[in-house]
């Protein structure tokens, strides 16, 4: 069964590491989550994506609690 993916981020953009903050340009046709950070090995996230926004909200909540 084929998986339907919705590509709404468009061309360009940046992939970012959620652990160490490493940033790299997005490669067209390759989802950021399929790439690994060369610094720490974590899966990269697309800057401005739903998952990146969730991470930002989580970090902001943790900073307010500290």
PQR file of N, CA, C, O and H, with PARSE charges and radii, in Angstrom:
ATOM      1  N   UNK A   1       0.838  -1.179   0.000 -0.4000 1.5000
ATOM      2  CA  UNK A   1       0.000   0.000   0.000 -0.0000 2.0000
ATOM      3  C   UNK A   1       0.885   1.246   0.000  0.5500 1.7000
ATOM      4  O   UNK A   1       1.808   1.348   0.808 -0.5500 1.4000
ATOM      5  N   UNK A   2       0.619   2.165  -0.874 -0.4000 1.5000
ATOM      6  CA  UNK A   2       1.400   3.392  -0.991 -0.0000 2.0000
ATOM      7  C   UNK A   2       1.018   4.375   0.110  0.5500 1.7000
ATOM      8  O   UNK A   2      -0.129   4.420   0.556 -0.5500 1.4000
ATOM      9  H   UNK A   2      -0.130   2.082  -1.530  0.4000 1.0000
ATOM     10  N   UNK A   3       1.994   5.151   0.534 -0.4000 1.5000
ATOM     11  CA  UNK A   3       1.772   6.160   1.555 -0.0000 2.0000
ATOM     12  C   UNK A   3       1.644   7.508   0.865  0.5500 1.7000
ATOM     13  O   UNK A   3       2.541   7.916   0.126 -0.5500 1.4000
ATOM     14  H   UNK A   3       2.925   5.114   0.172  0.4000 1.0000
ATOM     15  N   UNK A   4       0.543   8.197   1.099 -0.4000 1.5000
ATOM     16  CA  UNK A   4       0.371   9.537   0.543 -0.0000 2.0000
ATOM     17  C   UNK A   4       1.010  10.539   1.480  0.5500 1.7000
ATOM     18  O   UNK A   4       0.668  10.609   2.661 -0.5500 1.4000
ATOM     19  H   UNK A   4      -0.185   7.865   1.698  0.4000 1.0000
ATOM     20  N   UNK A   5       1.937  11.309   0.949 -0.4000 1.5000
ATOM     21  CA  UNK A   5       2.584  12.351   1.743 -0.0000 2.0000
ATOM     22  C   UNK A   5       2.159  13.700   1.211  0.5500 1.7000
ATOM     23  O   UNK A   5       2.049  13.893   0.000 -0.5500 1.4000
ATOM     24  H   UNK A   5       2.215  11.252  -0.010  0.4000 1.0000
ATOM     25  N   UNK A   6       1.925  14.615   2.096 -0.4000 1.5000
ATOM     26  CA  UNK A   6       1.577  15.965   1.706 -0.0000 2.0000
ATOM     27  C   UNK A   6       2.825  16.820   1.826  0.5500 1.7000
ATOM     28  O   UNK A   6       3.402  16.946   2.906 -0.5500 1.4000
ATOM     29  H   UNK A   6       2.015  14.458   3.080  0.4000 1.0000
ATOM     30  N   UNK A   7       3.230  17.396   0.733 -0.4000 1.5000
ATOM     31  CA  UNK A   7       4.420  18.249   0.719 -0.0000 2.0000
ATOM     32  C   UNK A   7       3.968  19.702   0.714  0.5500 1.7000
ATOM     33  O   UNK A   7       3.632  20.258  -0.331 -0.5500 1.4000
ATOM     34  H   UNK A   7       2.761  17.295  -0.144  0.4000 1.0000
ATOM     35  N   UNK A   8       3.966  20.300   1.879 -0.4000 1.5000
ATOM     36  CA  UNK A   8       3.456  21.660   2.001 -0.0000 2.0000
ATOM     37  C   UNK A   8       4.536  22.678   2.326  0.5500 1.7000
ATOM     38  O   UNK A   8       4.247  23.873   2.391 -0.5500 1.4000
ATOM     39  H   UNK A   8       4.240  19.849   2.728  0.4000 1.0000
ATOM     40  N   UNK A   9       5.765  22.240   2.530 -0.4000 1.5000
ATOM     41  CA  UNK A   9       6.822  23.158   2.938 -0.0000 2.0000
ATOM     42  C   UNK A   9       7.463  23.886   1.754  0.5500 1.7000
ATOM     43  O   UNK A   9       8.093  24.926   1.944 -0.5500 1.4000
ATOM     44  H   UNK A   9       6.000  21.270   2.477  0.4000 1.0000
ATOM     45  N   UNK A  10       7.317  23.364   0.554 -0.4000 1.5000
ATOM     46  CA  UNK A  10       7.885  24.029  -0.614 -0.0000 2.0000
ATOM     47  C   UNK A  10       9.378  23.806  -0.747  0.5500 1.7000
ATOM     48  O   UNK A  10       9.981  23.027  -0.009 -0.5500 1.4000
ATOM     49  H   UNK A  10       6.806  22.519   0.400  0.4000 1.0000
ATOM     50  N   UNK A  11       9.952  24.503  -1.698 -0.4000 1.5000
ATOM     51  CA  UNK A  11      11.391  24.387  -1.948 -0.0000 2.0000
ATOM     52  C   UNK A  11      12.184  25.173  -0.931  0.5500 1.7000
ATOM     53  O   UNK A  11      11.646  26.004  -0.199 -0.5500 1.4000
ATOM     54  H   UNK A  11       9.462  25.136  -2.297  0.4000 1.0000
ATOM     55  N   UNK A  12      13.466  24.898  -0.899 -0.4000 1.5000
ATOM     56  CA  UNK A  12      14.349  25.637  -0.015 -0.0000 2.0000
ATOM     57  C   UNK A  12      14.131  25.270   1.437  0.5500 1.7000
ATOM     58  O   UNK A  12      13.610  24.197   1.743 -0.5500 1.4000
ATOM     59  H   UNK A  12      13.904  24.224  -1.494  0.4000 1.0000
ATOM     60  N   UNK A  13      14.518  26.137   2.307 -0.4000 1.5000
ATOM     61  CA  UNK A  13      14.342  25.902   3.725 -0.0000 2.0000
ATOM     62  C   UNK A  13      15.593  25.350   4.379  0.5500 1.7000
ATOM     63  O   UNK A  13      16.646  25.221   3.754 -0.5500 1.4000
ATOM     64  H   UNK A  13      14.941  27.009   2.058  0.4000 1.0000
ATOM     65  N   UNK A  14      15.447  25.032   5.639 -0.4000 1.5000
ATOM     66  CA  UNK A  14      16.566  24.578   6.449 -0.0000 2.0000
ATOM     67  C   UNK A  14      16.163  23.376   7.275  0.5500 1.7000
ATOM     68  O   UNK A  14      15.049  23.301   7.793 -0.5500 1.4000
ATOM     69  H   UNK A  14      14.591  25.136   6.147  0.4000 1.0000
ATOM     70  N   UNK A  15      17.091  22.432   7.391 -0.4000 1.5000
ATOM     71  CA  UNK A  15      16.921  21.295   8.296 -0.0000 2.0000
ATOM     72  C   UNK A  15      17.726  21.612   9.547  0.5500 1.7000
ATOM     73  O   UNK A  15      18.840  22.128   9.458 -0.5500 1.4000
ATOM     74  H   UNK A  15      17.996  22.493   6.970  0.4000 1.0000
ATOM     75  N   UNK A  16      17.165  21.305  10.715 -0.4000 1.5000
ATOM     76  CA  UNK A  16      17.816  21.644  11.983 -0.0000 2.0000
ATOM     77  C   UNK A  16      17.823  20.437  12.911  0.5500 1.7000
ATOM     78  O   UNK A  16      16.882  19.642  12.918 -0.5500 1.4000
ATOM     79  H   UNK A  16      16.260  20.886  10.787  0.4000 1.0000
ATOM     80  N   UNK A  17      18.883  20.307  13.687 -0.4000 1.5000
ATOM     81  CA  UNK A  17      19.000  19.221  14.649 -0.0000 2.0000
ATOM     82  C   UNK A  17      18.323  19.631  15.954  0.5500 1.7000
ATOM     83  O   UNK A  17      18.651  20.679  16.511 -0.5500 1.4000
ATOM     84  H   UNK A  17      19.647  20.952  13.681  0.4000 1.0000
ATOM     85  N   UNK A  18      17.383  18.825  16.453 -0.4000 1.5000
ATOM     86  CA  UNK A  18      16.695  19.174  17.696 -0.0000 2.0000
ATOM     87  C   UNK A  18      17.573  19.043  18.939  0.5500 1.7000
ATOM     88  O   UNK A  18      17.239  19.598  19.986 -0.5500 1.4000
ATOM     89  H   UNK A  18      17.116  17.974  16.000  0.4000 1.0000
ATOM     90  N   UNK A  19      18.684  18.322  18.841 -0.4000 1.5000
ATOM     91  CA  UNK A  19      19.547  18.118  20.007 -0.0000 2.0000
ATOM     92  C   UNK A  19      20.654  19.160  20.119  0.5500 1.7000
ATOM     93  O   UNK A  19      20.824  19.777  21.170 -0.5500 1.4000
ATOM     94  H   UNK A  19      18.955  17.871  17.990  0.4000 1.0000
ATOM     95  N   UNK A  20      21.416  19.360  19.025 -0.4000 1.5000
ATOM     96  CA  UNK A  20      22.583  20.242  19.123 -0.0000 2.0000
ATOM     97  C   UNK A  20      22.426  21.563  18.373  0.5500 1.7000
ATOM     98  O   UNK A  20      23.267  22.451  18.512 -0.5500 1.4000
ATOM     99  H   UNK A  20      21.278  18.859  18.170  0.4000 1.0000
ATOM    100  N   UNK A  21      21.350  21.707  17.571 -0.4000 1.5000
ATOM    101  CA  UNK A  21      21.110  22.964  16.878 -0.0000 2.0000
ATOM    102  C   UNK A  21      21.806  23.092  15.533  0.5500 1.7000
ATOM    103  O   UNK A  21      21.726  24.149  14.907 -0.5500 1.4000
ATOM    104  H   UNK A  21      20.667  20.985  17.458  0.4000 1.0000
ATOM    105  N   UNK A  22      22.485  22.051  15.070 -0.4000 1.5000
ATOM    106  CA  UNK A  22      23.146  22.069  13.755 -0.0000 2.0000
ATOM    107  C   UNK A  22      22.112  22.402  12.675  0.5500 1.7000
ATOM    108  O   UNK A  22      20.988  21.901  12.720 -0.5500 1.4000
ATOM    109  H   UNK A  22      22.550  21.193  15.578  0.4000 1.0000
ATOM    110  N   UNK A  23      22.481  23.233  11.716 -0.4000 1.5000
ATOM    111  CA  UNK A  23      21.591  23.595  10.618 -0.0000 2.0000
ATOM    112  C   UNK A  23      22.243  23.282   9.282  0.5500 1.7000
ATOM    113  O   UNK A  23      23.450  23.451   9.113 -0.5500 1.4000
ATOM    114  H   UNK A  23      23.393  23.640  11.679  0.4000 1.0000
ATOM    115  N   UNK A  24      21.429  22.823   8.331 -0.4000 1.5000
ATOM    116  CA  UNK A  24      21.900  22.509   6.983 -0.0000 2.0000
ATOM    117  C   UNK A  24      20.796  22.869   6.003  0.5500 1.7000
ATOM    118  O   UNK A  24      19.619  22.816   6.362 -0.5500 1.4000
ATOM    119  H   UNK A  24      20.448  22.686   8.468  0.4000 1.0000
ATOM    120  N   UNK A  25      21.146  23.235   4.774 -0.4000 1.5000
ATOM    121  CA  UNK A  25      20.110  23.526   3.788 -0.0000 2.0000
ATOM    122  C   UNK A  25      19.319  22.263   3.450  0.5500 1.7000
ATOM    123  O   UNK A  25      19.872  21.164   3.407 -0.5500 1.4000
ATOM    124  H   UNK A  25      22.102  23.278   4.483  0.4000 1.0000
ATOM    125  N   UNK A  26      18.025  22.435   3.213 -0.4000 1.5000
ATOM    126  CA  UNK A  26      17.159  21.313   2.850 -0.0000 2.0000
ATOM    127  C   UNK A  26      17.482  20.862   1.431  0.5500 1.7000
ATOM    128  O   UNK A  26      17.655  21.691   0.537 -0.5500 1.4000
ATOM    129  H   UNK A  26      17.576  23.328   3.248  0.4000 1.0000
ATOM    130  N   UNK A  27      17.562  19.557   1.225 -0.4000 1.5000
ATOM    131  CA  UNK A  27      17.796  18.990  -0.098 -0.0000 2.0000
ATOM    132  C   UNK A  27      16.462  18.606  -0.708  0.5500 1.7000
ATOM    133  O   UNK A  27      15.717  17.810  -0.135 -0.5500 1.4000
ATOM    134  H   UNK A  27      17.422  18.884   1.951  0.4000 1.0000
ATOM    135  N   UNK A  28      16.161  19.162  -1.855 -0.4000 1.5000
ATOM    136  CA  UNK A  28      14.882  18.922  -2.528 -0.0000 2.0000
ATOM    137  C   UNK A  28      14.658  17.426  -2.757  0.5500 1.7000
ATOM    138  O   UNK A  28      15.537  16.724  -3.257 -0.5500 1.4000
ATOM    139  H   UNK A  28      16.766  19.808  -2.321  0.4000 1.0000
ATOM    140  N   UNK A  29      13.476  16.956  -2.384 -0.4000 1.5000
ATOM    141  CA  UNK A  29      13.112  15.559  -2.587 -0.0000 2.0000
ATOM    142  C   UNK A  29      13.515  14.621  -1.467  0.5500 1.7000
ATOM    143  O   UNK A  29      13.160  13.443  -1.492 -0.5500 1.4000
ATOM    144  H   UNK A  29      12.762  17.526  -1.977  0.4000 1.0000
ATOM    145  N   UNK A  30      14.259  15.127  -0.476 -0.4000 1.5000
ATOM    146  CA  UNK A  30      14.697  14.303   0.652 -0.0000 2.0000
ATOM    147  C   UNK A  30      14.140  14.914   1.939  0.5500 1.7000
ATOM    148  O   UNK A  30      14.575  15.994   2.338 -0.5500 1.4000
ATOM    149  H   UNK A  30      14.547  16.084  -0.456  0.4000 1.0000
ATOM    150  N   UNK A  31      13.192  14.250   2.593 -0.4000 1.5000
ATOM    151  CA  UNK A  31      12.665  14.784   3.850 -0.0000 2.0000
ATOM    152  C   UNK A  31      13.784  14.939   4.895  0.5500 1.7000
ATOM    153  O   UNK A  31      14.664  14.085   5.008 -0.5500 1.4000
ATOM    154  H   UNK A  31      12.838  13.373   2.268  0.4000 1.0000
ATOM    155  N   UNK A  32      13.733  16.023   5.640 -0.4000 1.5000
ATOM    156  CA  UNK A  32      14.757  16.272   6.656 -0.0000 2.0000
ATOM    157  C   UNK A  32      14.860  15.117   7.638  0.5500 1.7000
ATOM    158  O   UNK A  32      15.958  14.797   8.093 -0.5500 1.4000
ATOM    159  H   UNK A  32      13.018  16.716   5.548  0.4000 1.0000
ATOM    160  N   UNK A  33      13.739  14.483   7.977 -0.4000 1.5000
ATOM    161  CA  UNK A  33      13.749  13.401   8.953 -0.0000 2.0000
ATOM    162  C   UNK A  33      14.480  12.163   8.448  0.5500 1.7000
ATOM    163  O   UNK A  33      14.778  11.265   9.235 -0.5500 1.4000
ATOM    164  H   UNK A  33      12.847  14.743   7.607  0.4000 1.0000
ATOM    165  N   UNK A  34      14.770  12.098   7.165 -0.4000 1.5000
ATOM    166  CA  UNK A  34      15.542  10.973   6.631 -0.0000 2.0000
ATOM    167  C   UNK A  34      17.043  11.242   6.679  0.5500 1.7000
ATOM    168  O   UNK A  34      17.847  10.362   6.369 -0.5500 1.4000
ATOM    169  H   UNK A  34      14.527  12.827   6.525  0.4000 1.0000
ATOM    170  N   UNK A  35      17.416  12.455   7.068 -0.4000 1.5000
ATOM    171  CA  UNK A  35      18.829  12.810   7.187 -0.0000 2.0000
ATOM    172  C   UNK A  35      19.232  12.824   8.653  0.5500 1.7000
ATOM    173  O   UNK A  35      18.406  13.068   9.532 -0.5500 1.4000
ATOM    174  H   UNK A  35      16.763  13.170   7.320  0.4000 1.0000
ATOM    175  N   UNK A  36      20.504  12.561   8.908 -0.4000 1.5000
ATOM    176  CA  UNK A  36      21.040  12.537  10.277 -0.0000 2.0000
ATOM    177  C   UNK A  36      22.017  13.686  10.481  0.5500 1.7000
ATOM    178  O   UNK A  36      22.691  14.114   9.544 -0.5500 1.4000
ATOM    179  H   UNK A  36      21.175  12.363   8.194  0.4000 1.0000
ATOM    180  N   UNK A  37      22.085  14.172  11.689 -0.4000 1.5000
ATOM    181  CA  UNK A  37      23.014  15.243  12.054 -0.0000 2.0000
ATOM    182  C   UNK A  37      24.440  14.695  12.037  0.5500 1.7000
ATOM    183  O   UNK A  37      24.705  13.663  12.655 -0.5500 1.4000
ATOM    184  H   UNK A  37      21.537  13.825  12.450  0.4000 1.0000
ATOM    185  N   UNK A  38      25.363  15.365  11.342 -0.4000 1.5000
ATOM    186  CA  UNK A  38      26.747  14.899  11.329 -0.0000 2.0000
ATOM    187  C   UNK A  38      27.460  15.128  12.664  0.5500 1.7000
ATOM    188  O   UNK A  38      28.508  14.534  12.919 -0.5500 1.4000
ATOM    189  H   UNK A  38      25.148  16.203  10.840  0.4000 1.0000
ATOM    190  N   UNK A  39      26.894  15.986  13.513 -0.4000 1.5000
ATOM    191  CA  UNK A  39      27.505  16.294  14.807 -0.0000 2.0000
ATOM    192  C   UNK A  39      27.140  15.265  15.881  0.5500 1.7000
ATOM    193  O   UNK A  39      28.008  14.792  16.615 -0.5500 1.4000
ATOM    194  H   UNK A  39      26.043  16.468  13.306  0.4000 1.0000
ATOM    195  N   UNK A  40      25.825  14.916  15.971 -0.4000 1.5000
ATOM    196  CA  UNK A  40      25.390  14.039  17.064 -0.0000 2.0000
ATOM    197  C   UNK A  40      24.590  12.815  16.611  0.5500 1.7000
ATOM    198  O   UNK A  40      24.312  11.933  17.424 -0.5500 1.4000
ATOM    199  H   UNK A  40      25.120  15.300  15.375  0.4000 1.0000
ATOM    200  N   UNK A  41      24.216  12.744  15.336 -0.4000 1.5000
ATOM    201  CA  UNK A  41      23.527  11.570  14.809 -0.0000 2.0000
ATOM    202  C   UNK A  41      22.013  11.576  14.934  0.5500 1.7000
ATOM    203  O   UNK A  41      21.366  10.601  14.552 -0.5500 1.4000
ATOM    204  H   UNK A  41      24.442  13.460  14.675  0.4000 1.0000
ATOM    205  N   UNK A  42      21.431  12.650  15.459 -0.4000 1.5000
ATOM    206  CA  UNK A  42      19.971  12.728  15.605 -0.0000 2.0000
ATOM    207  C   UNK A  42      19.308  12.988  14.249  0.5500 1.7000
ATOM    208  O   UNK A  42      19.938  13.508  13.329 -0.5500 1.4000
ATOM    209  H   UNK A  42      21.957  13.442  15.769  0.4000 1.0000
ATOM    210  N   UNK A  43      18.025  12.618  14.142 -0.4000 1.5000
ATOM    211  CA  UNK A  43      17.268  12.921  12.934 -0.0000 2.0000
ATOM    212  C   UNK A  43      17.028  14.427  12.878  0.5500 1.7000
ATOM    213  O   UNK A  43      16.759  15.061  13.898 -0.5500 1.4000
ATOM    214  H   UNK A  43      17.513  12.196  14.890  0.4000 1.0000
ATOM    215  N   UNK A  44      17.129  14.989  11.683 -0.4000 1.5000
ATOM    216  CA  UNK A  44      16.907  16.416  11.512 -0.0000 2.0000
ATOM    217  C   UNK A  44      15.427  16.720  11.351  0.5500 1.7000
ATOM    218  O   UNK A  44      14.647  15.858  10.949 -0.5500 1.4000
ATOM    219  H   UNK A  44      17.348  14.474  10.855  0.4000 1.0000
ATOM    220  N   UNK A  45      15.046  17.955  11.668 -0.4000 1.5000
ATOM    221  CA  UNK A  45      13.683  18.445  11.508 -0.0000 2.0000
ATOM    222  C   UNK A  45      13.698  19.617  10.540  0.5500 1.7000
ATOM    223  O   UNK A  45      14.686  20.346  10.458 -0.5500 1.4000
ATOM    224  H   UNK A  45      15.680  18.656  11.995  0.4000 1.0000
ATOM    225  N   UNK A  46      12.613  19.798   9.810 -0.4000 1.5000
ATOM    226  CA  UNK A  46      12.494  20.946   8.909 -0.0000 2.0000
ATOM    227  C   UNK A  46      12.117  22.165   9.728  0.5500 1.7000
ATOM    228  O   UNK A  46      11.121  22.148  10.452 -0.5500 1.4000
ATOM    229  H   UNK A  46      11.810  19.206   9.877  0.4000 1.0000
ATOM    230  N   UNK A  47      12.900  23.216   9.618 -0.4000 1.5000
ATOM    231  CA  UNK A  47      12.642  24.453  10.346 -0.0000 2.0000
ATOM    232  C   UNK A  47      11.294  25.009   9.903  0.5500 1.7000
ATOM    233  O   UNK A  47      11.056  25.183   8.707 -0.5500 1.4000
ATOM    234  H   UNK A  47      13.709  23.230   9.030  0.4000 1.0000
ATOM    235  N   UNK A  48      10.413  25.289  10.857 -0.4000 1.5000
ATOM    236  CA  UNK A  48       9.087  25.811  10.560 -0.0000 2.0000
ATOM    237  C   UNK A  48       8.031  24.735  10.375  0.5500 1.7000
ATOM    238  O   UNK A  48       6.864  25.053  10.146 -0.5500 1.4000
ATOM    239  H   UNK A  48      10.606  25.148  11.828  0.4000 1.0000
ATOM    240  N   UNK A  49       8.419  23.459  10.469 -0.4000 1.5000
ATOM    241  CA  UNK A  49       7.460  22.360  10.307 -0.0000 2.0000
ATOM    242  C   UNK A  49       6.642  22.187  11.587  0.5500 1.7000
ATOM    243  O   UNK A  49       6.934  22.786  12.622 -0.5500 1.4000
ATOM    244  H   UNK A  49       9.367  23.201  10.654  0.4000 1.0000
ATOM    245  N   UNK A  50       5.619  21.355  11.484 -0.4000 1.5000
ATOM    246  CA  UNK A  50       4.775  21.045  12.639 -0.0000 2.0000
ATOM    247  C   UNK A  50       5.620  20.501  13.792  0.5500 1.7000
ATOM    248  O   UNK A  50       5.453  20.930  14.934 -0.5500 1.4000
ATOM    249  H   UNK A  50       5.382  20.867  10.644  0.4000 1.0000
ATOM    250  N   UNK A  51       6.523  19.563  13.508 -0.4000 1.5000
ATOM    251  CA  UNK A  51       7.337  18.950  14.559 -0.0000 2.0000
ATOM    252  C   UNK A  51       8.337  19.943  15.148  0.5500 1.7000
ATOM    253  O   UNK A  51       8.628  19.885  16.343 -0.5500 1.4000
ATOM    254  H   UNK A  51       6.658  19.214  12.581  0.4000 1.0000
ATOM    255  N   UNK A  52       8.860  20.841  14.341 -0.4000 1.5000
ATOM    256  CA  UNK A  52       9.775  21.863  14.838 -0.0000 2.0000
ATOM    257  C   UNK A  52       9.017  22.825  15.754  0.5500 1.7000
ATOM    258  O   UNK A  52       9.536  23.239  16.791 -0.5500 1.4000
ATOM    259  H   UNK A  52       8.624  20.888  13.370  0.4000 1.0000
ATOM    260  N   UNK A  53       7.793  23.177  15.369 -0.4000 1.5000
ATOM    261  CA  UNK A  53       6.965  24.052  16.213 -0.0000 2.0000
ATOM    262  C   UNK A  53       6.659  23.408  17.563  0.5500 1.7000
ATOM    263  O   UNK A  53       6.683  24.080  18.593 -0.5500 1.4000
ATOM    264  H   UNK A  53       7.372  22.841  14.527  0.4000 1.0000
ATOM    265  N   UNK A  54       6.368  22.092  17.557 -0.4000 1.5000
ATOM    266  CA  UNK A  54       6.122  21.378  18.817 -0.0000 2.0000
ATOM    267  C   UNK A  54       7.354  21.419  19.719  0.5500 1.7000
ATOM    268  O   UNK A  54       7.238  21.630  20.927 -0.5500 1.4000
ATOM    269  H   UNK A  54       6.348  21.546  16.720  0.4000 1.0000
ATOM    270  N   UNK A  55       8.523  21.220  19.134 -0.4000 1.5000
ATOM    271  CA  UNK A  55       9.769  21.261  19.896 -0.0000 2.0000
ATOM    272  C   UNK A  55       9.984  22.646  20.505  0.5500 1.7000
ATOM    273  O   UNK A  55      10.363  22.758  21.670 -0.5500 1.4000
ATOM    274  H   UNK A  55       8.617  21.049  18.153  0.4000 1.0000
ATOM    275  N   UNK A  56       9.743  23.706  19.719 -0.4000 1.5000
ATOM    276  CA  UNK A  56       9.886  25.071  20.233 -0.0000 2.0000
ATOM    277  C   UNK A  56       8.939  25.333  21.407  0.5500 1.7000
ATOM    278  O   UNK A  56       9.335  25.928  22.410 -0.5500 1.4000
ATOM    279  H   UNK A  56       9.434  23.615  18.772  0.4000 1.0000
ATOM    280  N   UNK A  57       7.686  24.885  21.277 -0.4000 1.5000
ATOM    281  CA  UNK A  57       6.711  25.083  22.353 -0.0000 2.0000
ATOM    282  C   UNK A  57       7.131  24.340  23.618  0.5500 1.7000
ATOM    283  O   UNK A  57       6.984  24.858  24.725 -0.5500 1.4000
ATOM    284  H   UNK A  57       7.364  24.402  20.462  0.4000 1.0000
ATOM    285  N   UNK A  58       7.654  23.127  23.452 -0.4000 1.5000
ATOM    286  CA  UNK A  58       8.108  22.334  24.592 -0.0000 2.0000
ATOM    287  C   UNK A  58       9.269  23.032  25.297  0.5500 1.7000
ATOM    288  O   UNK A  58       9.302  23.100  26.526 -0.5500 1.4000
ATOM    289  H   UNK A  58       7.773  22.707  22.553  0.4000 1.0000
ATOM    290  N   UNK A  59      10.216  23.548  24.522 -0.4000 1.5000
ATOM    291  CA  UNK A  59      11.374  24.244  25.106 -0.0000 2.0000
ATOM    292  C   UNK A  59      10.956  25.530  25.823  0.5500 1.7000
ATOM    293  O   UNK A  59      11.488  25.848  26.887 -0.5500 1.4000
ATOM    294  H   UNK A  59      10.190  23.493  23.523  0.4000 1.0000
ATOM    295  N   UNK A  60       9.998  26.277  25.236 -0.4000 1.5000
ATOM    296  CA  UNK A  60       9.518  27.491  25.876 -0.0000 2.0000
ATOM    297  C   UNK A  60       8.828  27.184  27.201  0.5500 1.7000
ATOM    298  O   UNK A  60       8.984  27.915  28.179 -0.5500 1.4000
ATOM    299  H   UNK A  60       9.566  26.018  24.372  0.4000 1.0000
ATOM    300  N   UNK A  61       8.064  26.092  27.219 -0.4000 1.5000
ATOM    301  CA  UNK A  61       7.367  25.680  28.439 -0.0000 2.0000
ATOM    302  C   UNK A  61       8.373  25.295  29.524  0.5500 1.7000
ATOM    303  O   UNK A  61       8.178  25.614  30.697 -0.5500 1.4000
ATOM    304  H   UNK A  61       7.937  25.498  26.424  0.4000 1.0000
ATOM    305  N   UNK A  62       9.463  24.601  29.126 -0.4000 1.5000
ATOM    306  CA  UNK A  62      10.481  24.194  30.093 -0.0000 2.0000
ATOM    307  C   UNK A  62      11.212  25.412  30.648  0.5500 1.7000
ATOM    308  O   UNK A  62      11.543  25.438  31.833 -0.5500 1.4000
ATOM    309  H   UNK A  62       9.621  24.342  28.173  0.4000 1.0000
ATOM    310  N   UNK A  63      11.473  26.435  29.803 -0.4000 1.5000
ATOM    311  CA  UNK A  63      12.163  27.632  30.259 -0.0000 2.0000
ATOM    312  C   UNK A  63      11.323  28.423  31.241  0.5500 1.7000
ATOM    313  O   UNK A  63      11.858  29.012  32.180 -0.5500 1.4000
ATOM    314  H   UNK A  63      11.204  26.413  28.840  0.4000 1.0000
ATOM    315  N   UNK A  64      10.014  28.443  31.036 -0.4000 1.5000
ATOM    316  CA  UNK A  64       9.128  29.163  31.945 -0.0000 2.0000
ATOM    317  C   UNK A  64       9.057  28.473  33.298  0.5500 1.7000
ATOM    318  O   UNK A  64       8.897  29.127  34.328 -0.5500 1.4000
ATOM    319  H   UNK A  64       9.580  27.964  30.273  0.4000 1.0000
ATOM    320  N   UNK A  65       9.177  27.140  33.292 -0.4000 1.5000
ATOM    321  CA  UNK A  65       9.109  26.370  34.524 -0.0000 2.0000
ATOM    322  C   UNK A  65      10.379  26.423  35.346  0.5500 1.7000
ATOM    323  O   UNK A  65      10.371  26.073  36.526 -0.5500 1.4000
ATOM    324  H   UNK A  65       9.306  26.608  32.455  0.4000 1.0000
ATOM    325  N   UNK A  66      11.477  26.858  34.733 -0.4000 1.5000
ATOM    326  CA  UNK A  66      12.767  26.884  35.431 -0.0000 2.0000
ATOM    327  C   UNK A  66      12.942  28.125  36.234  0.5500 1.7000
ATOM    328  O   UNK A  66      13.975  28.300  36.881 -0.5500 1.4000
ATOM    329  H   UNK A  66      11.483  27.143  33.774  0.4000 1.0000
TER
END
